[in-house]
Amino acid sequence: MEFKDYYKILEIPKTASPEEVKKAYRKLARKYHPDLNPNNIESEKKFKEINEANEVLSHPENRKKYDQYGKDWKHADAFESQKNNQQQSHRNSGAQNQEYSGDFSDFFESMFGGQGRQNNQRRFRGQDINASLKLKLTDVYKSQSQTITVNGKNIRIKIPAGVENGQVIKIAGHGSAGENGGPNGDLFITFSIENDTKFKRDGSNLYINEELDLYTSLLGGEILLDTLEGKVKLKVAPETQVGSKVKLKGKGFPIYKKENEFGDLYITYQVKLPTNLNEEEKELFLQLKSIRNNGSK
């Protein structure tokens, strides 16, 4: 297997921190992304190499194996297991332990001969891939299909309504290819959901503060209220107090993977007092105050 210098591919030193790895990957991924370089074979090849390098160097355990074993890092666990078994065998037989150095691809051949060749052909599962997908809250109000690009490949995925911010879903078999006929790894997608609405979301429930004018608050009436499905008429009871709450059942957010089931919408009323009163209005409020005061005596 040809050695690929992942540090060189990401244009970073071996001492690079995880943040520097992430920064370098994002910069190069944007530069060579197939969407920005259509029909460019070299850019597509470079994009695949960048993603492959990031898969290894952004994963602490994989990076450790790569730094130690180079191009044979995927066989690190098998190598350590065989080496430990061999050392145990030497100890049991009284033979002197030997340290092995050099190309680890030749380890199986030098230590086990023909048996090593057979072990070296063991099937290895492909690495899992982690990706992120940014969407708006209104995007996940209904189920949709979307094509994403991972490792230079376009993958069509279905996004169920009700996906939450930070939620991770697994797409089986869409990770890195296995070796020697081994199964592919899986693709794990983390969703980043931006709230582009005036509602606050908590699971499948939505919350909103709604302003009432003083007169509707006192006398009652009807208001038009925005929901994610459009406007609805809502009756307001007379003498509605500041901070009063109303629940609209089933007008919240879709419940994840439950077809046609929704959470609730909770409305908290705020009262907006009139400003810039003219003299006639002030006089009327004074009369009202006088009536209230006399009525309480």
ChimeraX commands (.cxc) that place a marker at each C-alpha (Angstrom):
marker #1 position 0.00,0.00,0.00 radius 0.5
marker #1 position 1.37,3.42,-0.99 radius 0.5
marker #1 position 2.23,5.72,1.92 radius 0.5
marker #1 position 0.23,8.94,2.03 radius 0.5
marker #1 position 1.57,11.79,4.12 radius 0.5
marker #1 position -1.66,13.11,5.61 radius 0.5
marker #1 position 0.13,16.00,7.28 radius 0.5
marker #1 position 1.52,17.11,3.94 radius 0.5
marker #1 position -1.91,16.73,2.30 radius 0.5
marker #1 position -3.48,19.05,4.92 radius 0.5
marker #1 position -0.41,21.34,4.77 radius 0.5
marker #1 position 0.21,21.18,8.52 radius 0.5
marker #1 position 3.15,20.09,10.72 radius 0.5
marker #1 position 3.05,16.86,12.73 radius 0.5
marker #1 position 2.76,18.96,15.88 radius 0.5
marker #1 position -0.50,20.55,14.74 radius 0.5
marker #1 position -3.22,20.79,17.39 radius 0.5
marker #1 position -6.73,19.37,16.81 radius 0.5
marker #1 position -8.00,22.91,16.18 radius 0.5
marker #1 position -5.27,23.48,13.58 radius 0.5
marker #1 position -6.21,20.20,11.89 radius 0.5
marker #1 position -9.87,21.26,11.75 radius 0.5
marker #1 position -9.00,24.73,10.45 radius 0.5
marker #1 position -6.71,23.37,7.72 radius 0.5
marker #1 position -9.30,20.79,6.65 radius 0.5
marker #1 position -12.10,23.36,6.35 radius 0.5
marker #1 position -9.91,25.73,4.36 radius 0.5
marker #1 position -8.80,23.07,1.85 radius 0.5
marker #1 position -12.23,21.40,1.65 radius 0.5
marker #1 position -13.76,24.71,0.61 radius 0.5
marker #1 position -11.01,25.30,-1.94 radius 0.5
marker #1 position -11.30,21.90,-3.63 radius 0.5
marker #1 position -15.01,21.15,-3.10 radius 0.5
marker #1 position -16.54,19.57,-6.25 radius 0.5
marker #1 position -19.36,22.14,-6.25 radius 0.5
marker #1 position -16.80,24.91,-6.67 radius 0.5
marker #1 position -14.70,22.96,-9.18 radius 0.5
marker #1 position -17.18,21.20,-11.49 radius 0.5
marker #1 position -15.71,18.64,-13.92 radius 0.5
marker #1 position -12.24,19.15,-12.46 radius 0.5
marker #1 position -10.75,15.67,-11.99 radius 0.5
marker #1 position -7.67,16.92,-10.16 radius 0.5
marker #1 position -9.74,18.92,-7.68 radius 0.5
marker #1 position -11.99,15.92,-7.08 radius 0.5
marker #1 position -8.94,13.73,-6.42 radius 0.5
marker #1 position -7.49,16.33,-4.07 radius 0.5
marker #1 position -10.83,16.65,-2.26 radius 0.5
marker #1 position -10.91,12.90,-1.63 radius 0.5
marker #1 position -7.36,12.98,-0.27 radius 0.5
marker #1 position -8.21,15.89,2.04 radius 0.5
marker #1 position -11.22,14.04,3.45 radius 0.5
marker #1 position -9.19,10.85,3.88 radius 0.5
marker #1 position -6.47,12.76,5.74 radius 0.5
marker #1 position -9.03,14.48,7.95 radius 0.5
marker #1 position -10.70,11.16,8.84 radius 0.5
marker #1 position -7.42,9.99,10.30 radius 0.5
marker #1 position -5.88,13.13,11.82 radius 0.5
marker #1 position -9.11,14.46,13.37 radius 0.5
marker #1 position -9.61,11.21,15.27 radius 0.5
marker #1 position -7.16,11.04,18.22 radius 0.5
marker #1 position -6.90,7.23,18.28 radius 0.5
marker #1 position -6.47,6.94,14.50 radius 0.5
marker #1 position -3.89,9.72,14.50 radius 0.5
marker #1 position -1.89,7.94,17.21 radius 0.5
marker #1 position -1.88,4.72,15.16 radius 0.5
marker #1 position -0.95,6.60,11.99 radius 0.5
marker #1 position 1.95,8.39,13.70 radius 0.5
marker #1 position 3.28,5.04,14.95 radius 0.5
marker #1 position 2.57,2.70,12.03 radius 0.5
marker #1 position 2.36,4.97,9.00 radius 0.5
marker #1 position 0.62,3.40,6.02 radius 0.5
marker #1 position -0.13,0.27,8.06 radius 0.5
marker #1 position -2.07,2.15,10.77 radius 0.5
marker #1 position -5.31,0.30,9.98 radius 0.5
marker #1 position -3.58,-2.96,10.95 radius 0.5
marker #1 position -2.27,-1.56,14.24 radius 0.5
marker #1 position -4.60,-3.59,16.44 radius 0.5
marker #1 position -3.84,-6.81,14.59 radius 0.5
marker #1 position -0.11,-6.05,14.74 radius 0.5
marker #1 position -0.15,-5.41,18.49 radius 0.5
marker #1 position -2.17,-8.56,19.08 radius 0.5
marker #1 position 0.20,-10.72,17.04 radius 0.5
marker #1 position 3.25,-9.12,18.63 radius 0.5
marker #1 position 1.90,-9.72,22.15 radius 0.5
marker #1 position 1.10,-13.32,21.28 radius 0.5
marker #1 position 4.59,-13.83,19.89 radius 0.5
marker #1 position 6.24,-12.26,22.93 radius 0.5
marker #1 position 4.16,-14.45,25.23 radius 0.5
marker #1 position 5.22,-17.47,23.20 radius 0.5
marker #1 position 8.88,-16.47,23.57 radius 0.5
marker #1 position 8.50,-16.03,27.32 radius 0.5
marker #1 position 6.81,-19.40,27.69 radius 0.5
marker #1 position 9.56,-21.12,25.71 radius 0.5
marker #1 position 12.36,-19.23,27.45 radius 0.5
marker #1 position 13.48,-17.57,24.22 radius 0.5
marker #1 position 14.83,-14.03,24.27 radius 0.5
marker #1 position 12.38,-11.31,23.28 radius 0.5
marker #1 position 13.28,-9.32,20.18 radius 0.5
marker #1 position 12.23,-5.85,19.29 radius 0.5
marker #1 position 10.90,-5.45,15.75 radius 0.5
marker #1 position 11.62,-2.34,13.73 radius 0.5
marker #1 position 11.21,-1.41,10.11 radius 0.5
marker #1 position 8.28,-1.60,7.69 radius 0.5
marker #1 position 5.33,-3.02,9.58 radius 0.5
marker #1 position 3.90,-4.41,6.36 radius 0.5
marker #1 position 6.80,-6.87,6.40 radius 0.5
marker #1 position 6.23,-7.79,10.03 radius 0.5
marker #1 position 3.90,-10.69,9.27 radius 0.5
marker #1 position 6.28,-12.01,6.62 radius 0.5
marker #1 position 9.43,-11.80,8.75 radius 0.5
marker #1 position 7.88,-13.18,11.93 radius 0.5
marker #1 position 5.39,-15.72,10.62 radius 0.5
marker #1 position 6.52,-16.53,7.10 radius 0.5
marker #1 position 3.69,-17.90,4.94 radius 0.5
marker #1 position 1.31,-17.64,7.89 radius 0.5
marker #1 position 2.07,-13.93,7.99 radius 0.5
marker #1 position 0.93,-13.52,4.39 radius 0.5
marker #1 position -2.30,-15.21,5.27 radius 0.5
marker #1 position -2.87,-13.01,8.33 radius 0.5
marker #1 position -2.08,-9.91,6.29 radius 0.5
marker #1 position -5.04,-10.72,4.06 radius 0.5
marker #1 position -7.54,-10.59,6.86 radius 0.5
marker #1 position -10.64,-8.54,6.17 radius 0.5
marker #1 position -10.74,-5.13,7.79 radius 0.5
marker #1 position -13.84,-3.02,8.28 radius 0.5
marker #1 position -13.68,0.45,6.78 radius 0.5
marker #1 position -13.42,3.50,9.00 radius 0.5
marker #1 position -16.54,5.36,10.10 radius 0.5
marker #1 position -16.94,8.89,8.75 radius 0.5
marker #1 position -18.29,11.83,10.73 radius 0.5
marker #1 position -19.94,14.69,8.87 radius 0.5
marker #1 position -22.05,17.70,9.82 radius 0.5
marker #1 position -25.07,19.15,8.07 radius 0.5
marker #1 position -26.37,22.67,8.70 radius 0.5
marker #1 position -30.09,23.27,8.25 radius 0.5
marker #1 position -32.66,25.85,9.27 radius 0.5
marker #1 position -35.50,25.03,11.66 radius 0.5
marker #1 position -38.02,25.52,8.86 radius 0.5
marker #1 position -36.09,22.96,6.79 radius 0.5
marker #1 position -36.86,20.18,9.26 radius 0.5
marker #1 position -40.50,21.07,9.80 radius 0.5
marker #1 position -41.28,18.54,7.07 radius 0.5
marker #1 position -39.42,15.41,5.96 radius 0.5
marker #1 position -37.16,15.94,2.97 radius 0.5
marker #1 position -34.45,14.29,0.92 radius 0.5
marker #1 position -31.12,15.95,0.36 radius 0.5
marker #1 position -27.90,15.10,-1.45 radius 0.5
marker #1 position -24.69,15.56,0.51 radius 0.5
marker #1 position -21.10,15.12,-0.65 radius 0.5
marker #1 position -18.83,12.92,1.50 radius 0.5
marker #1 position -15.37,11.82,0.35 radius 0.5
marker #1 position -16.19,13.13,-3.11 radius 0.5
marker #1 position -19.28,10.94,-3.36 radius 0.5
marker #1 position -22.84,12.23,-3.59 radius 0.5
marker #1 position -25.13,10.48,-1.10 radius 0.5
marker #1 position -28.91,10.91,-1.15 radius 0.5
marker #1 position -30.31,10.85,2.39 radius 0.5
marker #1 position -33.80,11.25,3.84 radius 0.5
marker #1 position -34.09,13.71,6.70 radius 0.5
marker #1 position -37.11,12.96,8.92 radius 0.5
marker #1 position -39.16,15.90,10.17 radius 0.5
marker #1 position -38.43,16.86,13.76 radius 0.5
marker #1 position -34.65,16.35,13.72 radius 0.5
marker #1 position -33.09,18.25,16.63 radius 0.5
marker #1 position -30.00,20.40,16.91 radius 0.5
marker #1 position -26.99,18.21,17.74 radius 0.5
marker #1 position -28.80,14.99,16.83 radius 0.5
marker #1 position -26.69,12.30,15.15 radius 0.5
marker #1 position -28.05,9.79,12.64 radius 0.5
marker #1 position -26.22,6.81,11.16 radius 0.5
marker #1 position -26.19,5.95,7.46 radius 0.5
marker #1 position -24.99,2.34,7.41 radius 0.5
marker #1 position -22.36,1.32,4.88 radius 0.5
marker #1 position -21.52,4.83,3.64 radius 0.5
marker #1 position -18.23,5.20,5.49 radius 0.5
marker #1 position -14.78,4.34,4.12 radius 0.5
marker #1 position -14.41,1.18,2.07 radius 0.5
marker #1 position -13.26,-1.98,3.83 radius 0.5
marker #1 position -10.01,-3.74,2.97 radius 0.5
marker #1 position -9.59,-7.24,1.57 radius 0.5
marker #1 position -13.33,-7.59,1.15 radius 0.5
marker #1 position -14.18,-6.25,4.60 radius 0.5
marker #1 position -17.43,-4.30,5.15 radius 0.5
marker #1 position -17.64,-0.56,4.68 radius 0.5
marker #1 position -17.73,1.71,7.69 radius 0.5
marker #1 position -20.75,3.85,8.55 radius 0.5
marker #1 position -21.50,7.52,8.02 radius 0.5
marker #1 position -22.54,9.53,11.10 radius 0.5
marker #1 position -24.19,12.88,10.43 radius 0.5
marker #1 position -24.49,15.51,13.15 radius 0.5
marker #1 position -27.21,18.09,12.52 radius 0.5
marker #1 position -26.71,21.76,13.27 radius 0.5
marker #1 position -30.15,23.39,13.29 radius 0.5
marker #1 position -30.36,27.18,13.11 radius 0.5
marker #1 position -33.59,28.68,14.43 radius 0.5
marker #1 position -34.81,31.02,11.67 radius 0.5
marker #1 position -38.20,31.61,13.33 radius 0.5
marker #1 position -39.54,33.76,16.18 radius 0.5
marker #1 position -40.51,30.63,18.09 radius 0.5
marker #1 position -38.46,29.04,20.84 radius 0.5
marker #1 position -38.21,25.28,20.42 radius 0.5
marker #1 position -38.05,22.73,23.21 radius 0.5
marker #1 position -38.25,19.24,21.73 radius 0.5
marker #1 position -41.54,19.11,19.84 radius 0.5
marker #1 position -43.09,22.08,21.67 radius 0.5
marker #1 position -42.89,25.69,20.52 radius 0.5
marker #1 position -43.11,28.85,22.64 radius 0.5
marker #1 position -43.84,32.45,21.69 radius 0.5
marker #1 position -44.60,35.77,23.38 radius 0.5
marker #1 position -47.54,37.59,21.80 radius 0.5
marker #1 position -48.33,41.29,22.33 radius 0.5
marker #1 position -51.90,42.43,23.01 radius 0.5
marker #1 position -53.03,46.01,22.92 radius 0.5
marker #1 position -54.53,47.34,26.13 radius 0.5
marker #1 position -58.07,47.33,24.79 radius 0.5
marker #1 position -58.05,43.72,23.59 radius 0.5
marker #1 position -56.49,42.70,26.87 radius 0.5
marker #1 position -59.29,44.42,28.82 radius 0.5
marker #1 position -62.30,43.77,26.60 radius 0.5
marker #1 position -61.30,40.55,24.84 radius 0.5
marker #1 position -61.48,39.93,21.11 radius 0.5
marker #1 position -59.72,38.04,18.34 radius 0.5
marker #1 position -56.15,38.15,17.10 radius 0.5
marker #1 position -54.32,36.59,14.15 radius 0.5
marker #1 position -51.47,34.42,15.38 radius 0.5
marker #1 position -48.56,33.15,13.26 radius 0.5
marker #1 position -47.79,29.42,13.35 radius 0.5
marker #1 position -45.42,27.39,11.21 radius 0.5
marker #1 position -48.42,26.30,9.16 radius 0.5
marker #1 position -49.74,29.83,8.65 radius 0.5
marker #1 position -51.98,32.25,10.52 radius 0.5
marker #1 position -54.77,31.14,12.86 radius 0.5
marker #1 position -57.53,33.11,14.58 radius 0.5
marker #1 position -57.34,33.04,18.35 radius 0.5
marker #1 position -59.95,34.29,20.80 radius 0.5
marker #1 position -58.70,36.41,23.67 radius 0.5
marker #1 position -60.73,36.34,26.90 radius 0.5
marker #1 position -61.71,39.65,28.52 radius 0.5
marker #1 position -59.41,40.91,31.28 radius 0.5
marker #1 position -56.47,38.83,30.08 radius 0.5
marker #1 position -53.55,39.53,32.41 radius 0.5
marker #1 position -49.91,40.09,31.52 radius 0.5
marker #1 position -48.08,36.75,31.52 radius 0.5
marker #1 position -51.22,34.69,30.88 radius 0.5
marker #1 position -50.49,31.50,28.96 radius 0.5
marker #1 position -52.53,29.68,26.33 radius 0.5
marker #1 position -51.82,26.29,24.75 radius 0.5
marker #1 position -52.68,25.43,21.16 radius 0.5
marker #1 position -52.65,21.65,21.00 radius 0.5
marker #1 position -50.96,20.11,17.98 radius 0.5
marker #1 position -49.63,23.44,16.64 radius 0.5
marker #1 position -46.05,22.83,17.72 radius 0.5
marker #1 position -43.20,20.99,15.98 radius 0.5
marker #1 position -43.35,17.52,14.38 radius 0.5
marker #1 position -42.46,14.65,16.70 radius 0.5
marker #1 position -39.40,12.84,15.32 radius 0.5
marker #1 position -40.30,9.73,13.32 radius 0.5
marker #1 position -43.98,9.90,14.33 radius 0.5
marker #1 position -46.02,10.60,11.23 radius 0.5
marker #1 position -48.57,13.43,11.58 radius 0.5
marker #1 position -47.92,13.85,15.31 radius 0.5
marker #1 position -47.02,17.30,16.63 radius 0.5
marker #1 position -46.15,18.97,19.88 radius 0.5
marker #1 position -48.02,21.99,21.23 radius 0.5
marker #1 position -47.66,25.75,20.84 radius 0.5
marker #1 position -47.57,27.79,24.05 radius 0.5
marker #1 position -48.43,31.51,23.90 radius 0.5
marker #1 position -47.50,33.95,26.67 radius 0.5
marker #1 position -49.39,37.25,26.46 radius 0.5
marker #1 position -47.67,40.59,26.89 radius 0.5
marker #1 position -49.66,43.82,27.00 radius 0.5
marker #1 position -48.47,46.84,25.05 radius 0.5
marker #1 position -49.55,50.09,26.71 radius 0.5
marker #1 position -50.57,53.00,24.49 radius 0.5
marker #1 position -48.17,55.93,24.16 radius 0.5
marker #1 position -48.40,59.56,23.00 radius 0.5
marker #1 position -51.87,60.02,24.53 radius 0.5
marker #1 position -53.74,63.14,23.46 radius 0.5
marker #1 position -55.66,65.33,25.89 radius 0.5
marker #1 position -59.00,63.63,25.22 radius 0.5
marker #1 position -57.52,60.18,25.87 radius 0.5
marker #1 position -55.88,61.36,29.06 radius 0.5
marker #1 position -59.20,62.77,30.24 radius 0.5
marker #1 position -60.97,59.48,29.52 radius 0.5
marker #1 position -58.36,57.55,31.50 radius 0.5
marker #1 position -58.74,60.00,34.37 radius 0.5
marker #1 position -62.50,59.44,34.29 radius 0.5
marker #1 position -61.96,55.67,34.31 radius 0.5
marker #1 position -59.57,56.03,37.24 radius 0.5
marker #1 position -62.12,58.10,39.10 radius 0.5
marker #1 position -64.88,55.56,38.44 radius 0.5
marker #1 position -62.66,52.70,39.66 radius 0.5
marker #1 position -61.64,54.60,42.78 radius 0.5
marker #1 position -65.25,55.56,43.63 radius 0.5
marker #1 position -66.43,52.01,43.01 radius 0.5
marker #1 position -63.92,50.63,45.46 radius 0.5
marker #1 position -65.11,52.85,48.33 radius 0.5
marker link #1:1,2 radius 0.2
marker link #1:2,3 radius 0.2
marker link #1:3,4 radius 0.2
marker link #1:4,5 radius 0.2
marker link #1:5,6 radius 0.2
marker link #1:6,7 radius 0.2
marker link #1:7,8 radius 0.2
marker link #1:8,9 radius 0.2
marker link #1:9,10 radius 0.2
marker link #1:10,11 radius 0.2
marker link #1:11,12 radius 0.2
marker link #1:12,13 radius 0.2
marker link #1:13,14 radius 0.2
marker link #1:14,15 radius 0.2
marker link #1:15,16 radius 0.2
marker link #1:16,17 radius 0.2
marker link #1:17,18 radius 0.2
marker link #1:18,19 radius 0.2
marker link #1:19,20 radius 0.2
marker link #1:20,21 radius 0.2
marker link #1:21,22 radius 0.2
marker link #1:22,23 radius 0.2
marker link #1:23,24 radius 0.2
marker link #1:24,25 radius 0.2
marker link #1:25,26 radius 0.2
marker link #1:26,27 radius 0.2
marker link #1:27,28 radius 0.2
marker link #1:28,29 radius 0.2
marker link #1:29,30 radius 0.2
marker link #1:30,31 radius 0.2
marker link #1:31,32 radius 0.2
marker link #1:32,33 radius 0.2
marker link #1:33,34 radius 0.2
marker link #1:34,35 radius 0.2
marker link #1:35,36 radius 0.2
marker link #1:36,37 radius 0.2
marker link #1:37,38 radius 0.2
marker link #1:38,39 radius 0.2
marker link #1:39,40 radius 0.2
marker link #1:40,41 radius 0.2
marker link #1:41,42 radius 0.2
marker link #1:42,43 radius 0.2
marker link #1:43,44 radius 0.2
marker link #1:44,45 radius 0.2
marker link #1:45,46 radius 0.2
marker link #1:46,47 radius 0.2
marker link #1:47,48 radius 0.2
marker link #1:48,49 radius 0.2
marker link #1:49,50 radius 0.2
marker link #1:50,51 radius 0.2
marker link #1:51,52 radius 0.2
marker link #1:52,53 radius 0.2
marker link #1:53,54 radius 0.2
marker link #1:54,55 radius 0.2
marker link #1:55,56 radius 0.2
marker link #1:56,57 radius 0.2
marker link #1:57,58 radius 0.2
marker link #1:58,59 radius 0.2
marker link #1:59,60 radius 0.2
marker link #1:60,61 radius 0.2
marker link #1:61,62 radius 0.2
marker link #1:62,63 radius 0.2
marker link #1:63,64 radius 0.2
marker link #1:64,65 radius 0.2
marker link #1:65,66 radius 0.2
marker link #1:66,67 radius 0.2
marker link #1:67,68 radius 0.2
marker link #1:68,69 radius 0.2
marker link #1:69,70 radius 0.2
marker link #1:70,71 radius 0.2
marker link #1:71,72 radius 0.2
marker link #1:72,73 radius 0.2
marker link #1:73,74 radius 0.2
marker link #1:74,75 radius 0.2
marker link #1:75,76 radius 0.2
marker link #1:76,77 radius 0.2
marker link #1:77,78 radius 0.2
marker link #1:78,79 radius 0.2
marker link #1:79,80 radius 0.2
marker link #1:80,81 radius 0.2
marker link #1:81,82 radius 0.2
marker link #1:82,83 radius 0.2
marker link #1:83,84 radius 0.2
marker link #1:84,85 radius 0.2
marker link #1:85,86 radius 0.2
marker link #1:86,87 radius 0.2
marker link #1:87,88 radius 0.2
marker link #1:88,89 radius 0.2
marker link #1:89,90 radius 0.2
marker link #1:90,91 radius 0.2
marker link #1:91,92 radius 0.2
marker link #1:92,93 radius 0.2
marker link #1:93,94 radius 0.2
marker link #1:94,95 radius 0.2
marker link #1:95,96 radius 0.2
marker link #1:96,97 radius 0.2
marker link #1:97,98 radius 0.2
marker link #1:98,99 radius 0.2
marker link #1:99,100 radius 0.2
marker link #1:100,101 radius 0.2
marker link #1:101,102 radius 0.2
marker link #1:102,103 radius 0.2
marker link #1:103,104 radius 0.2
marker link #1:104,105 radius 0.2
marker link #1:105,106 radius 0.2
marker link #1:106,107 radius 0.2
marker link #1:107,108 radius 0.2
marker link #1:108,109 radius 0.2
marker link #1:109,110 radius 0.2
marker link #1:110,111 radius 0.2
marker link #1:111,112 radius 0.2
marker link #1:112,113 radius 0.2
marker link #1:113,114 radius 0.2
marker link #1:114,115 radius 0.2
marker link #1:115,116 radius 0.2
marker link #1:116,117 radius 0.2
marker link #1:117,118 radius 0.2
marker link #1:118,119 radius 0.2
marker link #1:119,120 radius 0.2
marker link #1:120,121 radius 0.2
marker link #1:121,122 radius 0.2
marker link #1:122,123 radius 0.2
marker link #1:123,124 radius 0.2
marker link #1:124,125 radius 0.2
marker link #1:125,126 radius 0.2
marker link #1:126,127 radius 0.2
marker link #1:127,128 radius 0.2
marker link #1:128,129 radius 0.2
marker link #1:129,130 radius 0.2
marker link #1:130,131 radius 0.2
marker link #1:131,132 radius 0.2
marker link #1:132,133 radius 0.2
marker link #1:133,134 radius 0.2
marker link #1:134,135 radius 0.2
marker link #1:135,136 radius 0.2
marker link #1:136,137 radius 0.2
marker link #1:137,138 radius 0.2
marker link #1:138,139 radius 0.2
marker link #1:139,140 radius 0.2
marker link #1:140,141 radius 0.2
marker link #1:141,142 radius 0.2
marker link #1:142,143 radius 0.2
marker link #1:143,144 radius 0.2
marker link #1:144,145 radius 0.2
marker link #1:145,146 radius 0.2
marker link #1:146,147 radius 0.2
marker link #1:147,148 radius 0.2
marker link #1:148,149 radius 0.2
marker link #1:149,150 radius 0.2
marker link #1:150,151 radius 0.2
marker link #1:151,152 radius 0.2
marker link #1:152,153 radius 0.2
marker link #1:153,154 radius 0.2
marker link #1:154,155 radius 0.2
marker link #1:155,156 radius 0.2
marker link #1:156,157 radius 0.2
marker link #1:157,158 radius 0.2
marker link #1:158,159 radius 0.2
marker link #1:159,160 radius 0.2
marker link #1:160,161 radius 0.2
marker link #1:161,162 radius 0.2
marker link #1:162,163 radius 0.2
marker link #1:163,164 radius 0.2
marker link #1:164,165 radius 0.2
marker link #1:165,166 radius 0.2
marker link #1:166,167 radius 0.2
marker link #1:167,168 radius 0.2
marker link #1:168,169 radius 0.2
marker link #1:169,170 radius 0.2
marker link #1:170,171 radius 0.2
marker link #1:171,172 radius 0.2
marker link #1:172,173 radius 0.2
marker link #1:173,174 radius 0.2
marker link #1:174,175 radius 0.2
marker link #1:175,176 radius 0.2
marker link #1:176,177 radius 0.2
marker link #1:177,178 radius 0.2
marker link #1:178,179 radius 0.2
marker link #1:179,180 radius 0.2
marker link #1:180,181 radius 0.2
marker link #1:181,182 radius 0.2
marker link #1:182,183 radius 0.2
marker link #1:183,184 radius 0.2
marker link #1:184,185 radius 0.2
marker link #1:185,186 radius 0.2
marker link #1:186,187 radius 0.2
marker link #1:187,188 radius 0.2
marker link #1:188,189 radius 0.2
marker link #1:189,190 radius 0.2
marker link #1:190,191 radius 0.2
marker link #1:191,192 radius 0.2
marker link #1:192,193 radius 0.2
marker link #1:193,194 radius 0.2
marker link #1:194,195 radius 0.2
marker link #1:195,196 radius 0.2
marker link #1:196,197 radius 0.2
marker link #1:197,198 radius 0.2
marker link #1:198,199 radius 0.2
marker link #1:199,200 radius 0.2
marker link #1:200,201 radius 0.2
marker link #1:201,202 radius 0.2
marker link #1:202,203 radius 0.2
marker link #1:203,204 radius 0.2
marker link #1:204,205 radius 0.2
marker link #1:205,206 radius 0.2
marker link #1:206,207 radius 0.2
marker link #1:207,208 radius 0.2
marker link #1:208,209 radius 0.2
marker link #1:209,210 radius 0.2
marker link #1:210,211 radius 0.2
marker link #1:211,212 radius 0.2
marker link #1:212,213 radius 0.2
marker link #1:213,214 radius 0.2
marker link #1:214,215 radius 0.2
marker link #1:215,216 radius 0.2
marker link #1:216,217 radius 0.2
marker link #1:217,218 radius 0.2
marker link #1:218,219 radius 0.2
marker link #1:219,220 radius 0.2
marker link #1:220,221 radius 0.2
marker link #1:221,222 radius 0.2
marker link #1:222,223 radius 0.2
marker link #1:223,224 radius 0.2
marker link #1:224,225 radius 0.2
marker link #1:225,226 radius 0.2
marker link #1:226,227 radius 0.2
marker link #1:227,228 radius 0.2
marker link #1:228,229 radius 0.2
marker link #1:229,230 radius 0.2
marker link #1:230,231 radius 0.2
marker link #1:231,232 radius 0.2
marker link #1:232,233 radius 0.2
marker link #1:233,234 radius 0.2
marker link #1:234,235 radius 0.2
marker link #1:235,236 radius 0.2
marker link #1:236,237 radius 0.2
marker link #1:237,238 radius 0.2
marker link #1:238,239 radius 0.2
marker link #1:239,240 radius 0.2
marker link #1:240,241 radius 0.2
marker link #1:241,242 radius 0.2
marker link #1:242,243 radius 0.2
marker link #1:243,244 radius 0.2
marker link #1:244,245 radius 0.2
marker link #1:245,246 radius 0.2
marker link #1:246,247 radius 0.2
marker link #1:247,248 radius 0.2
marker link #1:248,249 radius 0.2
marker link #1:249,250 radius 0.2
marker link #1:250,251 radius 0.2
marker link #1:251,252 radius 0.2
marker link #1:252,253 radius 0.2
marker link #1:253,254 radius 0.2
marker link #1:254,255 radius 0.2
marker link #1:255,256 radius 0.2
marker link #1:256,257 radius 0.2
marker link #1:257,258 radius 0.2
marker link #1:258,259 radius 0.2
marker link #1:259,260 radius 0.2
marker link #1:260,261 radius 0.2
marker link #1:261,262 radius 0.2
marker link #1:262,263 radius 0.2
marker link #1:263,264 radius 0.2
marker link #1:264,265 radius 0.2
marker link #1:265,266 radius 0.2
marker link #1:266,267 radius 0.2
marker link #1:267,268 radius 0.2
marker link #1:268,269 radius 0.2
marker link #1:269,270 radius 0.2
marker link #1:270,271 radius 0.2
marker link #1:271,272 radius 0.2
marker link #1:272,273 radius 0.2
marker link #1:273,274 radius 0.2
marker link #1:274,275 radius 0.2
marker link #1:275,276 radius 0.2
marker link #1:276,277 radius 0.2
marker link #1:277,278 radius 0.2
marker link #1:278,279 radius 0.2
marker link #1:279,280 radius 0.2
marker link #1:280,281 radius 0.2
marker link #1:281,282 radius 0.2
marker link #1:282,283 radius 0.2
marker link #1:283,284 radius 0.2
marker link #1:284,285 radius 0.2
marker link #1:285,286 radius 0.2
marker link #1:286,287 radius 0.2
marker link #1:287,288 radius 0.2
marker link #1:288,289 radius 0.2
marker link #1:289,290 radius 0.2
marker link #1:290,291 radius 0.2
marker link #1:291,292 radius 0.2
marker link #1:292,293 radius 0.2
marker link #1:293,294 radius 0.2
marker link #1:294,295 radius 0.2
marker link #1:295,296 radius 0.2
marker link #1:296,297 radius 0.2
view
